[in-house]
Amino acid sequence: MTRPRAATGAVKALQDALCLERVLRAGPDLSTAREQYADERSASGAQSVELGRRMGRAPVEEVPDWPAMG
């Protein structure tokens, strides 16, 4: 699941839908289409999740020294 702070959910959903439509139309059966979809979209999904996690950790683990910033 992508995290809200990455702001990629809607774009990823559209990309997923387009990919799913394409593999369903091209595939000989549902099982093959499902495998092709997973092969194509899993890496993108993992990248979005990792981006969201990094963005979530940054303000907690790398808090700026606000008083020093004036």
LUMZATOR-747673 format. One record per atom (N, C-alpha, C): residue number from 1; atom name; x, y, z. Coordinates in steps of 0.02 Angstrom, whole numbers, plus 50000, padded with zeros to 5 digits. Example, Ala and Ser with C-alpha at 12.3 -4.5 7.8 and 13.67 -1.06 7.14 Angstrom:
2
<kolmar seq="1" atom="N" px="50660" py="49716" pz="50390"/>
<kolmar seq="1" atom="CA" px="50615" py="49775" pz="50390"/>
<kolmar seq="1" atom="C" px="50660" py="49835" pz="50390"/>
<kolmar seq="2" atom="N" px="50642" py="49888" pz="50354"/>
<kolmar seq="2" atom="CA" px="50684" py="49947" pz="50357"/>
<kolmar seq="2" atom="C" px="50645" py="50002" pz="50394"/>
END
This chain:
70
<kolmar seq="1" atom="N" px="50042" py="49941" pz="50000"/>
<kolmar seq="1" atom="CA" px="50000" py="50000" pz="50000"/>
<kolmar seq="1" atom="C" px="50044" py="50062" pz="50000"/>
<kolmar seq="2" atom="N" px="50029" py="50108" pz="49956"/>
<kolmar seq="2" atom="CA" px="50067" py="50170" pz="49956"/>
<kolmar seq="2" atom="C" px="50043" py="50215" pz="50013"/>
<kolmar seq="3" atom="N" px="50087" py="50254" pz="50040"/>
<kolmar seq="3" atom="CA" px="50071" py="50298" pz="50096"/>
<kolmar seq="3" atom="C" px="50046" py="50364" pz="50069"/>
<kolmar seq="4" atom="N" px="49999" py="50396" pz="50105"/>
<kolmar seq="4" atom="CA" px="49971" py="50460" pz="50081"/>
<kolmar seq="4" atom="C" px="50022" py="50515" pz="50071"/>
<kolmar seq="5" atom="N" px="50074" py="50515" pz="50111"/>
<kolmar seq="5" atom="CA" px="50123" py="50570" pz="50107"/>
<kolmar seq="5" atom="C" px="50162" py="50567" pz="50042"/>
<kolmar seq="6" atom="N" px="50163" py="50510" pz="50007"/>
<kolmar seq="6" atom="CA" px="50199" py="50506" pz="49944"/>
<kolmar seq="6" atom="C" px="50159" py="50536" pz="49886"/>
<kolmar seq="7" atom="N" px="50094" py="50545" pz="49896"/>
<kolmar seq="7" atom="CA" px="50049" py="50576" pz="49847"/>
<kolmar seq="7" atom="C" px="50053" py="50540" pz="49779"/>
<kolmar seq="8" atom="N" px="50058" py="50474" pz="49781"/>
<kolmar seq="8" atom="CA" px="50062" py="50436" pz="49720"/>
<kolmar seq="8" atom="C" px="50004" py="50388" pz="49710"/>
<kolmar seq="9" atom="N" px="49958" py="50387" pz="49756"/>
<kolmar seq="9" atom="CA" px="49904" py="50338" pz="49754"/>
<kolmar seq="9" atom="C" px="49860" py="50341" pz="49692"/>
<kolmar seq="10" atom="N" px="49837" py="50400" pz="49673"/>
<kolmar seq="10" atom="CA" px="49793" py="50406" pz="49615"/>
<kolmar seq="10" atom="C" px="49829" py="50390" pz="49551"/>
<kolmar seq="11" atom="N" px="49890" py="50413" pz="49544"/>
<kolmar seq="11" atom="CA" px="49929" py="50399" pz="49483"/>
<kolmar seq="11" atom="C" px="49943" py="50324" pz="49478"/>
<kolmar seq="12" atom="N" px="49962" py="50294" pz="49534"/>
<kolmar seq="12" atom="CA" px="49976" py="50222" pz="49534"/>
<kolmar seq="12" atom="C" px="49913" py="50183" pz="49517"/>
<kolmar seq="13" atom="N" px="49856" py="50203" pz="49543"/>
<kolmar seq="13" atom="CA" px="49793" py="50168" pz="49528"/>
<kolmar seq="13" atom="C" px="49777" py="50171" pz="49453"/>
<kolmar seq="14" atom="N" px="49788" py="50229" pz="49422"/>
<kolmar seq="14" atom="CA" px="49776" py="50235" pz="49350"/>
<kolmar seq="14" atom="C" px="49825" py="50192" pz="49311"/>
<kolmar seq="15" atom="N" px="49888" py="50192" pz="49330"/>
<kolmar seq="15" atom="CA" px="49938" py="50151" pz="49295"/>
<kolmar seq="15" atom="C" px="49922" py="50077" pz="49304"/>
<kolmar seq="16" atom="N" px="49901" py="50058" pz="49364"/>
<kolmar seq="16" atom="CA" px="49882" py="49988" pz="49377"/>
<kolmar seq="16" atom="C" px="49824" py="49967" pz="49333"/>
<kolmar seq="17" atom="N" px="49773" py="50011" pz="49329"/>
<kolmar seq="17" atom="CA" px="49714" py="49996" pz="49289"/>
<kolmar seq="17" atom="C" px="49730" py="49988" pz="49215"/>
<kolmar seq="18" atom="N" px="49772" py="50032" pz="49189"/>
<kolmar seq="18" atom="CA" px="49792" py="50028" pz="49119"/>
<kolmar seq="18" atom="C" px="49831" py="49964" pz="49105"/>
<kolmar seq="19" atom="N" px="49876" py="49946" pz="49149"/>
<kolmar seq="19" atom="CA" px="49914" py="49885" pz="49142"/>
<kolmar seq="19" atom="C" px="49869" py="49824" pz="49145"/>
<kolmar seq="20" atom="N" px="49823" py="49824" pz="49193"/>
<kolmar seq="20" atom="CA" px="49777" py="49768" pz="49200"/>
<kolmar seq="20" atom="C" px="49734" py="49759" pz="49138"/>
<kolmar seq="21" atom="N" px="49708" py="49814" pz="49113"/>
<kolmar seq="21" atom="CA" px="49668" py="49809" pz="49051"/>
<kolmar seq="21" atom="C" px="49709" py="49779" pz="48994"/>
<kolmar seq="22" atom="N" px="49771" py="49803" pz="48986"/>
<kolmar seq="22" atom="CA" px="49813" py="49780" pz="48931"/>
<kolmar seq="22" atom="C" px="49828" py="49706" pz="48937"/>
<kolmar seq="23" atom="N" px="49847" py="49682" pz="48997"/>
<kolmar seq="23" atom="CA" px="49865" py="49612" pz="49003"/>
<kolmar seq="23" atom="C" px="49804" py="49566" pz="48999"/>
<kolmar seq="24" atom="N" px="49746" py="49591" pz="49021"/>
<kolmar seq="24" atom="CA" px="49685" py="49550" pz="49015"/>
<kolmar seq="24" atom="C" px="49665" py="49543" pz="48941"/>
<kolmar seq="25" atom="N" px="49673" py="49597" pz="48903"/>
<kolmar seq="25" atom="CA" px="49657" py="49593" pz="48832"/>
<kolmar seq="25" atom="C" px="49706" py="49549" pz="48794"/>
<kolmar seq="26" atom="N" px="49770" py="49552" pz="48813"/>
<kolmar seq="26" atom="CA" px="49822" py="49516" pz="48776"/>
<kolmar seq="26" atom="C" px="49830" py="49444" pz="48798"/>
<kolmar seq="27" atom="N" px="49816" py="49431" pz="48862"/>
<kolmar seq="27" atom="CA" px="49830" py="49365" pz="48889"/>
<kolmar seq="27" atom="C" px="49783" py="49310" pz="48866"/>
<kolmar seq="28" atom="N" px="49809" py="49251" pz="48860"/>
<kolmar seq="28" atom="CA" px="49767" py="49195" pz="48839"/>
<kolmar seq="28" atom="C" px="49718" py="49173" pz="48894"/>
<kolmar seq="29" atom="N" px="49735" py="49186" pz="48957"/>
<kolmar seq="29" atom="CA" px="49691" py="49167" pz="49013"/>
<kolmar seq="29" atom="C" px="49705" py="49212" pz="49073"/>
<kolmar seq="30" atom="N" px="49661" py="49207" pz="49122"/>
<kolmar seq="30" atom="CA" px="49665" py="49250" pz="49181"/>
<kolmar seq="30" atom="C" px="49729" py="49238" pz="49220"/>
<kolmar seq="31" atom="N" px="49750" py="49177" pz="49228"/>
<kolmar seq="31" atom="CA" px="49810" py="49161" pz="49266"/>
<kolmar seq="31" atom="C" px="49872" py="49193" pz="49235"/>
<kolmar seq="32" atom="N" px="49878" py="49188" pz="49169"/>
<kolmar seq="32" atom="CA" px="49935" py="49218" pz="49134"/>
<kolmar seq="32" atom="C" px="49933" py="49294" pz="49140"/>
<kolmar seq="33" atom="N" px="49874" py="49323" pz="49133"/>
<kolmar seq="33" atom="CA" px="49867" py="49396" pz="49138"/>
<kolmar seq="33" atom="C" px="49886" py="49420" pz="49208"/>
<kolmar seq="34" atom="N" px="49865" py="49382" pz="49259"/>
<kolmar seq="34" atom="CA" px="49881" py="49400" pz="49328"/>
<kolmar seq="34" atom="C" px="49956" py="49399" pz="49340"/>
<kolmar seq="35" atom="N" px="49990" py="49348" pz="49314"/>
<kolmar seq="35" atom="CA" px="50062" py="49342" pz="49322"/>
<kolmar seq="35" atom="C" px="50098" py="49399" pz="49287"/>
<kolmar seq="36" atom="N" px="50076" py="49415" pz="49227"/>
<kolmar seq="36" atom="CA" px="50108" py="49469" pz="49189"/>
<kolmar seq="36" atom="C" px="50097" py="49536" pz="49224"/>
<kolmar seq="37" atom="N" px="50037" py="49547" pz="49249"/>
<kolmar seq="37" atom="CA" px="50021" py="49608" pz="49287"/>
<kolmar seq="37" atom="C" px="50068" py="49614" pz="49347"/>
<kolmar seq="38" atom="N" px="50074" py="49560" pz="49386"/>
<kolmar seq="38" atom="CA" px="50116" py="49562" pz="49445"/>
<kolmar seq="38" atom="C" px="50189" py="49575" pz="49427"/>
<kolmar seq="39" atom="N" px="50212" py="49544" pz="49373"/>
<kolmar seq="39" atom="CA" px="50281" py="49555" pz="49351"/>
<kolmar seq="39" atom="C" px="50294" py="49628" pz="49333"/>
<kolmar seq="40" atom="N" px="50246" py="49658" pz="49300"/>
<kolmar seq="40" atom="CA" px="50254" py="49727" pz="49277"/>
<kolmar seq="40" atom="C" px="50244" py="49779" pz="49333"/>
<kolmar seq="41" atom="N" px="50198" py="49768" pz="49379"/>
<kolmar seq="41" atom="CA" px="50180" py="49820" pz="49426"/>
<kolmar seq="41" atom="C" px="50211" py="49812" pz="49495"/>
<kolmar seq="42" atom="N" px="50237" py="49754" pz="49512"/>
<kolmar seq="42" atom="CA" px="50264" py="49743" pz="49580"/>
<kolmar seq="42" atom="C" px="50322" py="49790" pz="49596"/>
<kolmar seq="43" atom="N" px="50369" py="49798" pz="49549"/>
<kolmar seq="43" atom="CA" px="50427" py="49842" pz="49562"/>
<kolmar seq="43" atom="C" px="50405" py="49914" pz="49574"/>
<kolmar seq="44" atom="N" px="50358" py="49937" pz="49533"/>
<kolmar seq="44" atom="CA" px="50333" py="50006" pz="49541"/>
<kolmar seq="44" atom="C" px="50298" py="50015" pz="49609"/>
<kolmar seq="45" atom="N" px="50259" py="49966" pz="49628"/>
<kolmar seq="45" atom="CA" px="50225" py="49969" pz="49693"/>
<kolmar seq="45" atom="C" px="50274" py="49970" pz="49750"/>
<kolmar seq="46" atom="N" px="50325" py="49929" pz="49746"/>
<kolmar seq="46" atom="CA" px="50376" py="49927" pz="49799"/>
<kolmar seq="46" atom="C" px="50412" py="49993" pz="49804"/>
<kolmar seq="47" atom="N" px="50426" py="50024" pz="49748"/>
<kolmar seq="47" atom="CA" px="50460" py="50089" pz="49748"/>
<kolmar seq="47" atom="C" px="50416" py="50143" pz="49781"/>
<kolmar seq="48" atom="N" px="50352" py="50142" pz="49766"/>
<kolmar seq="48" atom="CA" px="50306" py="50191" pz="49796"/>
<kolmar seq="48" atom="C" px="50301" py="50182" pz="49871"/>
<kolmar seq="49" atom="N" px="50297" py="50119" pz="49893"/>
<kolmar seq="49" atom="CA" px="50293" py="50105" pz="49965"/>
<kolmar seq="49" atom="C" px="50357" py="50128" pz="50000"/>
<kolmar seq="50" atom="N" px="50414" py="50114" pz="49971"/>
<kolmar seq="50" atom="CA" px="50478" py="50134" pz="50001"/>
<kolmar seq="50" atom="C" px="50484" py="50210" pz="50004"/>
<kolmar seq="51" atom="N" px="50464" py="50244" pz="49951"/>
<kolmar seq="51" atom="CA" px="50465" py="50317" pz="49951"/>
<kolmar seq="51" atom="C" px="50422" py="50345" pz="50008"/>
<kolmar seq="52" atom="N" px="50362" py="50318" pz="50016"/>
<kolmar seq="52" atom="CA" px="50318" py="50341" pz="50070"/>
<kolmar seq="52" atom="C" px="50348" py="50328" pz="50138"/>
<kolmar seq="53" atom="N" px="50380" py="50272" pz="50146"/>
<kolmar seq="53" atom="CA" px="50412" py="50256" pz="50211"/>
<kolmar seq="53" atom="C" px="50469" py="50304" pz="50225"/>
<kolmar seq="54" atom="N" px="50510" py="50317" pz="50174"/>
<kolmar seq="54" atom="CA" px="50566" py="50364" pz="50185"/>
<kolmar seq="54" atom="C" px="50540" py="50433" pz="50202"/>
<kolmar seq="55" atom="N" px="50488" py="50455" pz="50167"/>
<kolmar seq="55" atom="CA" px="50460" py="50521" pz="50180"/>
<kolmar seq="55" atom="C" px="50429" py="50525" pz="50249"/>
<kolmar seq="56" atom="N" px="50402" py="50469" pz="50273"/>
<kolmar seq="56" atom="CA" px="50373" py="50468" pz="50340"/>
<kolmar seq="56" atom="C" px="50425" py="50467" pz="50395"/>
<kolmar seq="57" atom="N" px="50481" py="50434" pz="50382"/>
<kolmar seq="57" atom="CA" px="50534" py="50430" pz="50432"/>
<kolmar seq="57" atom="C" px="50573" py="50495" pz="50437"/>
<kolmar seq="58" atom="N" px="50582" py="50529" pz="50382"/>
<kolmar seq="58" atom="CA" px="50626" py="50588" pz="50381"/>
<kolmar seq="58" atom="C" px="50608" py="50640" pz="50435"/>
<kolmar seq="59" atom="N" px="50545" py="50660" pz="50441"/>
<kolmar seq="59" atom="CA" px="50531" py="50711" pz="50492"/>
<kolmar seq="59" atom="C" px="50538" py="50686" pz="50564"/>
<kolmar seq="60" atom="N" px="50539" py="50621" pz="50573"/>
<kolmar seq="60" atom="CA" px="50545" py="50593" pz="50640"/>
<kolmar seq="60" atom="C" px="50618" py="50579" pz="50658"/>
<kolmar seq="61" atom="N" px="50655" py="50552" pz="50610"/>
<kolmar seq="61" atom="CA" px="50724" py="50532" pz="50623"/>
<kolmar seq="61" atom="C" px="50775" py="50586" pz="50609"/>
<kolmar seq="62" atom="N" px="50757" py="50635" pz="50567"/>
<kolmar seq="62" atom="CA" px="50804" py="50686" pz="50547"/>
<kolmar seq="62" atom="C" px="50774" py="50755" pz="50560"/>
<kolmar seq="63" atom="N" px="50753" py="50766" pz="50621"/>
<kolmar seq="63" atom="CA" px="50721" py="50829" pz="50638"/>
<kolmar seq="63" atom="C" px="50771" py="50886" pz="50636"/>
<kolmar seq="64" atom="N" px="50755" py="50938" pz="50598"/>
<kolmar seq="64" atom="CA" px="50801" py="50996" pz="50595"/>
<kolmar seq="64" atom="C" px="50807" py="51030" pz="50663"/>
<kolmar seq="65" atom="N" px="50861" py="51064" pz="50672"/>
<kolmar seq="65" atom="CA" px="50871" py="51104" pz="50733"/>
<kolmar seq="65" atom="C" px="50835" py="51170" pz="50722"/>
<kolmar seq="66" atom="N" px="50769" py="51170" pz="50734"/>
<kolmar seq="66" atom="CA" px="50727" py="51229" pz="50719"/>
<kolmar seq="66" atom="C" px="50752" py="51293" pz="50754"/>
<kolmar seq="67" atom="N" px="50770" py="51292" pz="50818"/>
<kolmar seq="67" atom="CA" px="50793" py="51354" pz="50850"/>
<kolmar seq="67" atom="C" px="50856" py="51382" pz="50816"/>
<kolmar seq="68" atom="N" px="50900" py="51339" pz="50792"/>
<kolmar seq="68" atom="CA" px="50961" py="51362" pz="50760"/>
<kolmar seq="68" atom="C" px="50947" py="51394" pz="50692"/>
<kolmar seq="69" atom="N" px="50889" py="51379" pz="50664"/>
<kolmar seq="69" atom="CA" px="50872" py="51406" pz="50598"/>
<kolmar seq="69" atom="C" px="50845" py="51477" pz="50602"/>
<kolmar seq="70" atom="N" px="50833" py="51501" pz="50662"/>
<kolmar seq="70" atom="CA" px="50812" py="51571" pz="50672"/>
<kolmar seq="70" atom="C" px="50741" py="51581" pz="50655"/>
END
